[in-house]
């Protein structure tokens, strides 16, 4: 494509590329890069946040939060015991 692209046309092509799922297409390389898609070696340098593992992690974290609760005011439960009045 030409070096000086029309800005509206460029935005349209980028948005249309984002609508297309991952896979081999005849889209230009610059368009794939602009859309943030990996072109070659798509599985390289993936972190756990970029794959399905993150969903399981967040579900477990949410479940753990539901099971735990904060204890009350720690000042009330100090080790100091007041003397009994007889």
C-alpha positions as CSV (number, residue, x, y, z in Angstrom):
1,X,0.0,0.0,0.0
2,X,1.1,3.6,-0.5
3,X,3.2,5.3,2.1
4,X,0.7,8.2,2.5
5,X,-2.5,6.4,3.3
6,X,-5.8,8.2,3.7
7,X,-6.4,8.3,7.5
8,X,-10.1,7.4,7.4
9,X,-9.3,4.4,5.0
10,X,-6.5,3.3,7.3
11,X,-8.7,3.4,10.4
12,X,-11.4,1.5,8.5
13,X,-9.0,-1.2,7.5
14,X,-7.6,-1.5,11.0
15,X,-11.1,-1.8,12.5
16,X,-12.2,-4.3,9.9
17,X,-9.0,-6.4,10.6
18,X,-9.8,-6.4,14.4
19,X,-13.3,-7.9,13.6
20,X,-11.7,-10.8,11.7
21,X,-10.6,-13.6,14.0
22,X,-7.1,-14.9,14.3
23,X,-5.8,-17.0,11.5
24,X,-4.2,-16.6,8.1
25,X,-5.7,-13.8,6.0
26,X,-4.6,-11.7,3.1
27,X,-4.3,-8.6,5.2
28,X,-1.1,-6.6,4.8
29,X,1.6,-7.0,7.5
30,X,1.4,-3.4,8.7
31,X,-2.3,-3.9,9.3
32,X,-1.8,-7.0,11.4
33,X,0.8,-5.2,13.4
34,X,-1.4,-2.2,13.9
35,X,-4.2,-4.4,15.1
36,X,-1.9,-5.9,17.7
37,X,-2.0,-9.4,16.2
38,X,1.0,-11.7,16.1
39,X,1.8,-12.8,12.6
40,X,4.7,-15.3,12.9
41,X,5.1,-17.8,15.6
42,X,1.9,-17.0,17.4
43,X,2.5,-19.0,20.5
44,X,5.8,-17.4,21.4
45,X,6.3,-15.4,24.6
46,X,2.9,-15.9,26.0
47,X,2.4,-15.0,29.6
48,X,-0.3,-16.6,31.8
49,X,-2.3,-13.5,31.6
50,X,-2.7,-13.8,27.8
51,X,-4.0,-17.4,27.8
52,X,-7.0,-19.1,29.3
53,X,-5.2,-19.9,32.5
54,X,-5.9,-16.4,33.8
55,X,-9.7,-17.0,33.9
56,X,-9.2,-20.0,36.2
57,X,-6.8,-17.9,38.3
58,X,-9.3,-15.1,38.7
59,X,-12.2,-17.5,39.4
60,X,-10.2,-19.2,42.2
61,X,-9.2,-15.8,43.6
62,X,-12.8,-14.7,43.7
63,X,-13.9,-18.0,45.3
64,X,-11.2,-17.6,48.0
65,X,-12.3,-14.1,48.7
66,X,-15.8,-15.2,49.3
67,X,-14.7,-17.9,51.8
68,X,-12.6,-15.6,53.9
69,X,-13.8,-12.7,56.0
70,X,-12.1,-10.1,57.9
71,X,-12.0,-10.4,61.6
72,X,-13.3,-7.7,63.8
73,X,-11.5,-4.9,65.5
74,X,-8.2,-6.1,66.7
75,X,-8.1,-3.7,69.6
76,X,-11.0,-5.4,71.3
77,X,-9.2,-8.8,71.2
78,X,-5.9,-7.9,72.7
79,X,-4.0,-10.4,74.9
80,X,-4.4,-8.1,77.9
81,X,-7.2,-9.3,80.2
82,X,-8.7,-6.9,82.7
83,X,-8.8,-7.9,86.4
84,X,-12.0,-9.4,87.6
85,X,-14.0,-7.4,90.1
86,X,-15.2,-9.5,93.1
